[in-house]
Amino acid sequence: MKANIQAISYYLPEEILSNDLINQEFPEWDIEKISSKTGINSRHISAKDEFSSDMAVKAAEKLFKEHNIDRSKIDFLLFCTQSPDYFLPTTACIIQEKLGLETTTGALDYNLGCSGFVYGLSLAKGLIAGEMAKNILLITSETYSKFIHPKDKSNKTIFGDAAAATLISAEKGFCSIGNFVFGTDGKGAENLIVKQGGMRFPVLEDNEDIKDEFGNVRNDKNLFMNGSEIFNFTGEFVPILIKGMLEKANLDQDQIDLFVFHQANKYMLNYLRKKIKIPEEKFYISMENCGNTVSSTIPIALYEALKEGKLENLQHLILAGFGVGYSWAACNLTIE
């Protein structure tokens, strides 16, 4: 049984953190440099009382309204987040109640970052193939800004908050979901991490701030990213991921009409594009007004590509997510 993407919508919080505002706080942080290297002009920041479930509900409500979807037909909810409302209960259960989904709906959280959307598509396809569900609501929602130290100019520049809602169905959609390739290397866990807050390292009251060589301030309850190691990881594994994906799908690279990668930053994406030898016109970037929204970057990019007519007259797409974990995954889509 085929699994198809029927519709996508997304939600961005109201507060906007522009490059101008970052430059006002950090005058030494050149606006032109920020924009040219990251490809980001602004990012959206969740309100103090706005959390992942709140954004998830807003994204789902937009999905239902924009695409005239009957919520009573949803029979499974998959929720991807690394910033859940609580350790327990499962945030997906809270979202089910807030959305008024049927109590016969299955619901679960899974903790993945940049590869999370592709993993979610694989879970949804498996549920449909196993005849356990027919209409799956896949929501990605992340509030990384709440992990970032106010004086960490590097991570503040890159990450934005967002939620995306996608309907995957056994019924016909705008594209069908094909094959998958996955990868994991936990040796990279320390290079993108919020160390405190879980059971192993509870949050301490007397955390000491540390300033790095670039002037970024953080402590162990904040997001830490070793940018150079993350860059090296993507340069090594993403080309292998794409090669494996092409082999799994039995397609040549020149048969792929469009590649949509996790929108990490413009510099990294262009580096990967050139290394894999993807023509610029076949490589989609859309992060200028929202930044790196972690698990929501790919569905947001797909939504924008659809809106701009970029998917018209195309047949084969490849999606690729990679990052925190380390975790990576790719899949191919066929436009119906």
Phi, psi and chi 1 to 4 in degrees:
 res  aa     phi    psi   chi1   chi2   chi3   chi4
   1 MET       -  129.5 -173.1 -178.7  -64.9      -
   2 LYS   -72.8  146.5  -84.9 -169.7  174.7 -177.4
   3 ALA  -112.3  132.5      -      -      -      -
   4 ASN  -128.9  142.9  -53.2  -72.2      -      -
   5 ILE   -83.5  118.4  -61.5  178.4      -      -
   6 GLN   -93.1  -39.6  -79.8 -157.8  -24.3      -
   7 ALA  -161.7  154.3      -      -      -      -
   8 ILE  -138.2  140.4  -56.2  171.6      -      -
   9 SER  -141.5  162.1  -67.1      -      -      -
  10 TYR  -145.5  162.6   68.1   89.0      -      -
  11 TYR  -127.3  135.9  164.5   78.9      -      -
  12 LEU  -119.1  134.1  -61.2  174.2      -      -
  13 PRO   -59.3  160.2  -20.5   31.4      -      -
  14 GLU   -69.8  -40.7  -69.9 -175.9   11.2      -
  15 GLU   -68.6  130.7 -177.9 -177.0  -19.0      -
  16 ILE  -114.2  128.2  -64.0  174.6      -      -
  17 LEU  -105.5  102.4  179.4   60.7      -      -
  18 SER   -87.1  166.6   66.2      -      -      -
  19 ASN   -63.3  -33.5  -72.0   -8.8      -      -
  20 ASP   -61.9  -42.3  -74.6  -26.3      -      -
  21 LEU   -66.9  -38.1  -70.9  172.9      -      -
  22 ILE   -64.6  -41.4  -69.5  177.0      -      -
  23 ASN   -65.6  -34.1 -176.7 -114.9      -      -
  24 GLN   -63.6  -37.6  -71.8  174.6   25.7      -
  25 GLU   -79.3  -34.8 -172.0  172.6    1.4      -
  26 PHE  -126.7   81.7  -54.8  102.6      -      -
  27 PRO   -57.3  -26.2  -23.0   33.3      -      -
  28 GLU   -76.1  -10.3   73.8  -78.3    6.3      -
  29 TRP   -91.2   98.4 -149.9 -125.9      -      -
  30 ASP   -65.7  127.2 -178.5   74.6      -      -
  31 ILE   -61.1  -45.5  -67.1  176.7      -      -
  32 GLU   -62.6  -37.9  -67.7  -58.5  -39.6      -
  33 LYS   -66.1  -42.3 -174.8  177.9  179.8 -178.8
  34 ILE   -58.5  -50.3  -66.8  171.7      -      -
  35 SER   -66.7  -44.8 -178.2      -      -      -
  36 SER   -70.8  -36.5   62.5      -      -      -
  37 LYS   -82.8  -42.4 -167.6  165.1 -173.7  177.8
  38 THR   -90.2  -26.1   65.2      -      -      -
  39 GLY    75.8   17.4      -      -      -      -
  40 ILE  -118.0  128.0  -57.1  166.1      -      -
  41 ASN  -102.9  -28.3  -70.2  -28.5      -      -
  42 SER  -156.8  159.3   61.2      -      -      -
  43 ARG  -141.6  155.7   60.6  -67.6  -68.4  149.0
  44 HIS  -102.0  139.5  -68.3 -111.7      -      -
  45 ILE  -120.4  127.7  -53.2  -60.5      -      -
  46 SER   -64.5  145.1   55.0      -      -      -
  47 ALA   -67.4  162.7      -      -      -      -
  48 LYS   -58.0  -33.6  -73.1 -175.6  178.4 -179.9
  49 ASP  -104.5   22.6   60.3  -10.2      -      -
  50 GLU  -117.3  121.6 -174.8  176.0   38.0      -
  51 PHE  -123.1 -179.9  -57.6   96.4      -      -
  52 SER   -59.0  -38.3   61.4      -      -      -
  53 SER   -67.9  -35.9   73.4      -      -      -
  54 ASP   -63.2  -45.2  -57.7  -52.0      -      -
  55 MET   -68.5  -37.3  -60.6 -158.5  -47.6      -
  56 ALA   -60.3  -44.5      -      -      -      -
  57 VAL   -63.2  -42.3  167.6      -      -      -
  58 LYS   -64.6  -39.3  -70.2  169.6 -177.3  173.8
  59 ALA   -66.1  -42.9      -      -      -      -
  60 ALA   -65.7  -41.0      -      -      -      -
  61 GLU   -63.4  -37.3  -68.6  -69.9    1.0      -
  62 LYS   -64.1  -40.9  -79.2 -172.3   69.4  175.8
  63 LEU   -59.2  -49.3  180.0   79.8      -      -
  64 PHE   -60.5  -41.8  -62.0  153.1      -      -
  65 LYS   -75.0  -47.9 -175.4  175.3 -179.2  179.7
  66 GLU   -64.2  -31.9  -74.6 -178.2  -11.5      -
  67 HIS  -116.1   11.8  -56.2  -77.2      -      -
  68 ASN    52.6   53.5 -166.0   28.4      -      -
  69 ILE   -99.3  133.2  -67.7  167.1      -      -
  70 ASP   -83.4  110.1 -179.3   -1.9      -      -
  71 ARG   -64.0  -21.4   71.9 -172.4   68.5 -153.2
  72 SER   -68.3  -14.9   69.4      -      -      -
  73 LYS   -85.7  -10.7  -68.6 -173.9  176.8 -179.9
  74 ILE   -70.1  125.4  -56.5  -63.8      -      -
  75 ASP  -119.2    1.6   49.6   11.1      -      -
  76 PHE  -155.6  140.1 -147.2  100.8      -      -
  77 LEU  -121.2  120.8  168.5   61.9      -      -
  78 LEU  -109.0  127.8  -66.0  170.7      -      -
  79 PHE  -124.8  118.1 -177.5   55.0      -      -
  80 CYS  -102.6  121.1  177.7      -      -      -
  81 THR  -159.9  151.2 -170.8      -      -      -
  82 GLN  -113.8    6.7  -64.3 -169.6  -50.4      -
  83 SER  -131.5   65.6   49.7      -      -      -
  84 PRO   -67.7  159.9   27.1  -35.4      -      -
  85 ASP   -61.3  -41.7  -72.5   20.3      -      -
  86 TYR  -141.2  162.1  -51.6  100.6      -      -
  87 PHE   -61.7  -44.2  -78.6  126.2      -      -
  88 LEU  -151.3  144.6   56.8   99.3      -      -
  89 PRO   -78.6  173.9   33.0  -38.5      -      -
  90 THR   -59.6  128.9  -57.9      -      -      -
  91 THR   -63.0  -31.5  -52.2      -      -      -
  92 ALA   -59.2  -33.0      -      -      -      -
  93 CYS   -67.0  -39.2  -65.3      -      -      -
  94 ILE   -65.0  -42.3  -64.5  169.1      -      -
  95 ILE   -64.7  -40.3  -64.6  167.9      -      -
  96 GLN   -56.1  -44.6  173.2  -88.1  -27.9      -
  97 GLU   -69.3  -42.9 -167.9  -84.2  -28.7      -
  98 LYS   -64.6  -33.3  -73.5 -176.8  175.5 -179.5
  99 LEU   -84.9  -10.8  -72.6  175.3      -      -
 100 GLY    69.3   32.8      -      -      -      -
 101 LEU   -74.2  156.5  -57.2 -178.7      -      -
 102 GLU   -59.2  148.3  -60.1  -71.0  -18.1      -
 103 THR   -73.9   -5.7   54.9      -      -      -
 104 THR   -85.9    1.8   52.1      -      -      -
 105 THR   -77.2  130.2  -57.2      -      -      -
 106 GLY   -75.4  148.8      -      -      -      -
 107 ALA  -152.2  133.7      -      -      -      -
 108 LEU  -151.6  153.6   63.7   83.8      -      -
 109 ASP   -95.6  151.5  -69.9    2.6      -      -
 110 TYR  -141.2  141.0   63.7  101.8      -      -
 111 ASN   -99.0   96.9 -179.5  -30.6      -      -
 112 LEU  -145.1  154.1  -86.9  177.0      -      -
 113 GLY  -102.2 -106.9      -      -      -      -
 114 CYS   -67.2  -22.9  -45.1      -      -      -
 115 SER   -93.5   -0.2   63.9      -      -      -
 116 GLY   -62.5  -36.7      -      -      -      -
 117 PHE   -66.7  -44.4  179.5   72.1      -      -
 118 VAL   -64.2  -42.4  179.0      -      -      -
 119 TYR   -58.5  -41.2  -95.5   86.3      -      -
 120 GLY   -61.7  -39.8      -      -      -      -
 121 LEU   -61.7  -37.7  -67.7 -179.9      -      -
 122 SER   -68.2  -40.3   74.4      -      -      -
 123 LEU   -63.8  -43.0  -65.2  172.9      -      -
 124 ALA   -63.5  -43.6      -      -      -      -
 125 LYS   -61.7  -40.8 -178.2  176.2  179.7  178.2
 126 GLY   -62.7  -39.7      -      -      -      -
 127 LEU   -64.4  -38.9  -72.0  166.2      -      -
 128 ILE   -72.3  -44.9  -70.3  170.8      -      -
 129 ALA   -62.0  -35.4      -      -      -      -
 130 GLY   -83.2    3.7      -      -      -      -
 131 GLU    56.7   35.7  -61.5 -175.0   -3.9      -
 132 MET   -95.3  -19.0  -68.6  173.1  -80.9      -
 133 ALA  -156.8  157.3      -      -      -      -
 134 LYS  -116.6  -30.6  -68.3 -177.4  178.1  178.6
 135 ASN  -134.5  106.9  -65.2  -69.7      -      -
 136 ILE  -107.8  129.9  -65.0  114.0      -      -
 137 LEU   -96.1  111.4  177.9   59.7      -      -
 138 LEU  -102.5  117.9  168.1   60.0      -      -
 139 ILE  -119.3  132.4  -54.1  178.5      -      -
 140 THR  -113.8  133.0   56.4      -      -      -
 141 SER  -151.7  129.3 -178.9      -      -      -
 142 GLU  -143.2  136.8 -147.2   62.7   80.6      -
 143 THR  -121.3   60.7   57.2      -      -      -
 144 TYR   -59.4  -26.6  -99.6   40.4      -      -
 145 SER   -58.4  -27.9   68.7      -      -      -
 146 LYS   -73.6  -14.7  -62.1 -174.2 -170.0  -57.4
 147 PHE   -91.9  -13.1  -64.1  141.3      -      -
 148 ILE   -92.2  131.1  -62.1  173.4      -      -
 149 HIS   -64.6  137.9 -167.0  -72.0      -      -
 150 PRO   -55.5  -24.3  -23.2   32.7      -      -
 151 LYS  -103.4   14.3  -63.7  -62.1 -178.9 -177.5
 152 ASP   -93.7   84.9 -176.1   -6.2      -      -
 153 LYS   -65.4  -30.9   59.9 -172.8  176.3 -176.3
 154 SER   -65.1  -54.4  178.6      -      -      -
 155 ASN   -71.5  -31.7  -77.4  -32.6      -      -
 156 LYS   -62.5  -32.2  -77.4 -177.6   75.2  168.9
 157 THR   -70.5  -33.0  -62.5      -      -      -
 158 ILE   -90.6  -47.7  -65.2  169.0      -      -
 159 PHE   -93.7  139.9  -67.7  101.9      -      -
 160 GLY  -129.6  162.2      -      -      -      -
 161 ASP   -96.5  146.7  -62.4  -24.3      -      -
 162 ALA  -170.9  164.8      -      -      -      -
 163 ALA  -138.4  144.3      -      -      -      -
 164 ALA  -131.3  143.3      -      -      -      -
 165 ALA  -123.0  131.2      -      -      -      -
 166 THR  -130.3  134.9  -56.6      -      -      -
 167 LEU  -101.1  119.9  179.2   62.5      -      -
 168 ILE  -110.5  129.5  -61.0  105.8      -      -
 169 SER  -139.9  156.4  177.0      -      -      -
 170 ALA   -73.8  -19.0      -      -      -      -
 171 GLU   -82.5  161.9  -62.8  177.0    4.2      -
 172 LYS   -58.5  139.0 -174.1  175.9  172.8   62.0
 173 GLY  -130.2 -162.2      -      -      -      -
 174 PHE   -83.1  -14.9   71.9   84.6      -      -
 175 CYS  -156.1  154.3   68.1      -      -      -
 176 SER  -102.8  149.9   61.4      -      -      -
 177 ILE   -93.0  128.1  -57.4  168.2      -      -
 178 GLY   -98.9 -121.3      -      -      -      -
 179 ASN   -94.9  167.5  -59.0  -79.0      -      -
 180 PHE  -134.9  149.1  -69.9   85.5      -      -
 181 VAL  -132.6  136.7  175.4      -      -      -
 182 PHE  -125.5  162.8  -54.1  101.1      -      -
 183 GLY  -159.0  151.0      -      -      -      -
 184 THR  -146.9  138.1  -51.0      -      -      -
 185 ASP  -146.6   93.3 -174.4   -2.1      -      -
 186 GLY   -66.4   -7.4      -      -      -      -
 187 LYS   -63.9  -20.4  -69.3 -166.4  -63.7  -67.8
 188 GLY   -90.7    6.8      -      -      -      -
 189 ALA   -56.6  -39.6      -      -      -      -
 190 GLU   -70.8  -12.9  -66.6  -74.7  -30.7      -
 191 ASN   -87.2  -10.7  -68.3  -37.9      -      -
 192 LEU  -149.1  100.5 -173.0   45.5      -      -
 193 ILE  -156.0  147.3 -170.1  170.8      -      -
 194 VAL  -109.1  103.6  178.3      -      -      -
 195 LYS   -70.6  -42.7 -175.8  166.2  -81.0 -171.7
 196 GLN   -94.8  152.7  -68.7 -176.4    6.5      -
 197 GLY   124.7  -21.2      -      -      -      -
 198 GLY   -95.6 -166.4      -      -      -      -
 199 MET   -73.4  -33.6  -64.7  -62.2   99.2      -
 200 ARG   -69.1  -41.0 -174.9  173.7  -66.0  -84.4
 201 PHE  -133.2   85.6  -64.9  106.6      -      -
 202 PRO   -60.6  156.3  -19.2   31.0      -      -
 203 VAL   -64.9  131.3  173.5      -      -      -
 204 LEU   -96.1  148.1  -58.7  176.2      -      -
 205 GLU   -74.2  -31.3  -64.3  -64.0  -32.3      -
 206 ASP  -106.9   46.3   56.2  -13.6      -      -
 207 ASN   -64.2  136.7  -86.8  -59.4      -      -
 208 GLU  -101.1  127.0 -177.9  178.3  -13.2      -
 209 ASP   -70.1  142.3  -74.1  -14.9      -      -
 210 ILE  -124.5  134.2  -60.4  169.7      -      -
 211 LYS  -103.4  128.6 -178.3 -178.2  -73.4 -170.4
 212 ASP   -88.0 -177.4   66.8   17.8      -      -
 213 GLU   -66.2  -16.9   58.9 -175.2  -57.6      -
 214 PHE   -98.8    2.8  -56.0  105.4      -      -
 215 GLY    89.7    6.3      -      -      -      -
 216 ASN   -80.0  136.6  -60.0  -63.0      -      -
 217 VAL  -110.0  135.7  178.3      -      -      -
 218 ARG  -162.5  169.8   62.2  174.6   71.7   89.5
 219 ASN  -139.7 -174.8   59.0   56.9      -      -
 220 ASP   -72.2   -6.4  -78.7  -13.7      -      -
 221 LYS   -95.2    0.9   69.3  177.9 -179.5 -178.9
 222 ASN  -103.8  166.8  -58.3  130.4      -      -
 223 LEU   -69.5  129.0  178.4   70.3      -      -
 224 PHE  -116.7  131.1  167.3   74.9      -      -
 225 MET  -133.0  123.9 -179.6  168.8   67.1      -
 226 ASN   -89.3   90.6 -174.2  -28.8      -      -
 227 GLY   -57.6  -40.8      -      -      -      -
 228 SER   -67.1  -38.9   60.3      -      -      -
 229 GLU   -69.5  -38.3  -73.8  -60.8  -40.4      -
 230 ILE   -62.8  -41.2  -62.7  -66.3      -      -
 231 PHE   -62.6  -44.6 -174.0   86.1      -      -
 232 ASN   -63.1  -39.9  -68.8  -22.1      -      -
 233 PHE   -60.4  -48.3  147.4   69.1      -      -
 234 THR   -65.1  -39.7   60.6      -      -      -
 235 GLY   -63.1  -30.4      -      -      -      -
 236 GLU   -84.1  -45.7  179.5 -179.8   -1.6      -
 237 PHE   -95.8  -29.1  -75.8  100.1      -      -
 238 VAL   -66.2  -42.8  175.1      -      -      -
 239 PRO   -59.1  -37.8  -27.3   37.3      -      -
 240 ILE   -66.2  -39.4  -63.1  170.1      -      -
 241 LEU   -60.3  -46.5  171.8   66.4      -      -
 242 ILE   -66.9  -40.5  -61.6  -54.9      -      -
 243 LYS   -59.9  -45.9 -176.2  174.9 -177.1  -68.7
 244 GLY   -64.9  -35.2      -      -      -      -
 245 MET   -67.9  -42.2 -175.1   65.9 -105.3      -
 246 LEU   -62.7  -40.9  -69.7  167.6      -      -
 247 GLU   -65.1  -43.0  -69.1  172.8   -4.9      -
 248 LYS   -64.6  -38.5 -172.3   74.5  173.2  -74.3
 249 ALA   -84.0   -5.5      -      -      -      -
 250 ASN    57.0   47.4 -164.0   27.3      -      -
 251 LEU  -128.1  148.6  -67.8  167.2      -      -
 252 ASP   -85.9  155.2  -65.5  -33.7      -      -
 253 GLN   -60.8  -35.3 -174.7  163.9  -46.8      -
 254 ASP   -72.9   -7.8   59.4    8.3      -      -
 255 GLN   -83.7  -13.9  -70.0  179.7  -85.2      -
 256 ILE   -81.3  123.4  -53.9  -57.1      -      -
 257 ASP   -83.6  -28.0  -60.0  -56.6      -      -
 258 LEU  -156.0  136.4 -165.6   67.9      -      -
 259 PHE  -109.4  129.8  -67.8   82.6      -      -
 260 VAL  -122.9  106.5 -177.8      -      -      -
 261 PHE   -95.7  162.9  -75.9   10.9      -      -
 262 HIS   -53.6  129.6  162.2   56.8      -      -
 263 GLN   -85.0   78.2  -52.2  -73.5  -69.7      -
 264 ALA   -75.7  -62.9      -      -      -      -
 265 ASN  -164.4  158.4   64.5   70.3      -      -
 266 LYS   -62.9  -40.6 -173.4  177.6  179.6 -179.2
 267 TYR   -61.5  -47.9 -179.7   81.3      -      -
 268 MET   -63.7  -43.3  178.3 -173.6  -71.7      -
 269 LEU   -62.6  -43.2  -71.3  172.4      -      -
 270 ASN   -68.2  -34.4  -81.3  -34.2      -      -
 271 TYR   -61.7  -47.0  171.1   80.2      -      -
 272 LEU   -65.4  -41.9  -68.9  171.2      -      -
 273 ARG   -57.6  -46.4  178.7 -177.3   64.2   77.2
 274 LYS   -68.2  -38.9  -67.9  171.4 -175.3  175.4
 275 LYS   -66.5  -37.7 -175.0  166.5 -173.6  177.5
 276 ILE   -85.5   -8.7  -57.9  169.5      -      -
 277 LYS    64.9   48.6  -62.2  179.9  179.9  178.0
 278 ILE   -94.8  126.8  -58.9  171.2      -      -
 279 PRO   -59.8  144.3  -20.8   31.6      -      -
 280 GLU   -58.0  -35.8 -166.6  169.1   -2.1      -
 281 GLU   -72.2  -11.5   65.5  -87.6   13.2      -
 282 LYS  -104.8   13.6  -71.3 -171.8  172.6 -174.4
 283 PHE  -128.2  116.7 -164.7   78.4      -      -
 284 TYR  -100.8  129.6 -170.6   70.8      -      -
 285 ILE  -124.3  129.2  -62.8  178.0      -      -
 286 SER  -150.2   89.3  178.4      -      -      -
 287 MET  -147.3    5.4   58.7 -170.6  -56.3      -
 288 GLU   -56.1  -39.4 -177.5  179.0   -0.2      -
 289 ASN  -111.0   14.3  -62.9  -45.7      -      -
 290 CYS  -143.0  -15.8   62.2      -      -      -
 291 GLY    76.2 -166.8      -      -      -      -
 292 ASN   -81.0  106.8  179.5  -19.5      -      -
 293 THR  -102.4   24.1   55.9      -      -      -
 294 VAL    60.6 -116.0 -162.3      -      -      -
 295 SER   -71.0  -12.2   55.9      -      -      -
 296 SER   -93.3   -4.4  -68.0      -      -      -
 297 THR   -64.1  -42.6   67.7      -      -      -
 298 ILE   -69.2  -48.2  -66.1  175.8      -      -
 299 PRO   -63.0  -35.0   17.5  -29.8      -      -
 300 ILE   -63.1  -45.1  -71.4  174.0      -      -
 301 ALA   -62.5  -41.0      -      -      -      -
 302 LEU   -62.3  -43.1  -84.6  176.4      -      -
 303 TYR   -58.7  -48.2  178.3   97.0      -      -
 304 GLU   -66.3  -38.3  -68.4  -60.8  -36.4      -
 305 ALA   -63.1  -41.0      -      -      -      -
 306 LEU   -62.1  -46.4  -88.8  167.5      -      -
 307 LYS   -62.6  -35.8 -171.2  173.8   72.7  172.5
 308 GLU   -83.6   -1.6  -66.2  170.3   16.7      -
 309 GLY    76.5   16.5      -      -      -      -
 310 LYS   -70.4  -17.5  -61.6  -72.9 -173.7 -179.3
 311 LEU   -96.6   -1.3  -56.0 -171.3      -      -
 312 GLU   -67.1  135.5  -68.3  178.3    6.4      -
 313 ASN    64.5   19.4  -57.1  -44.2      -      -
 314 LEU  -101.0  163.1  -56.3 -172.5      -      -
 315 GLN  -125.4  -49.5 -175.2  177.1   11.0      -
 316 HIS  -115.1  130.2  -63.0  -64.3      -      -
 317 LEU  -123.8  151.5  -83.2   68.2      -      -
 318 ILE  -124.8  129.9  -78.1 -177.1      -      -
 319 LEU  -105.5  141.3  -49.7 -178.2      -      -
 320 ALA  -142.8  124.8      -      -      -      -
 321 GLY  -117.3  144.8      -      -      -      -
 322 PHE  -162.2  143.4   41.3   84.3      -      -
 323 GLY   155.1 -133.4      -      -      -      -
 324 VAL   -43.9  130.9   57.1      -      -      -
 325 GLY   144.2  -60.9      -      -      -      -
 326 TYR   -62.7  143.3  -64.1  139.7      -      -
 327 SER  -143.3  140.1  172.5      -      -      -
 328 TRP  -146.8  153.7   58.3   97.5      -      -
 329 ALA  -162.5  150.0      -      -      -      -
 330 ALA  -142.0  155.6      -      -      -      -
 331 CYS  -148.9  161.6   72.2      -      -      -
 332 ASN  -110.8  143.9   66.6  -64.3      -      -
 333 LEU  -117.4  147.1  -54.9  178.2      -      -
 334 THR  -119.1  121.2  -58.2      -      -      -
 335 ILE   -70.7  128.4  -56.1  -65.9      -      -
 336 GLU   -82.7      -  -61.2  -65.3  -31.8      -
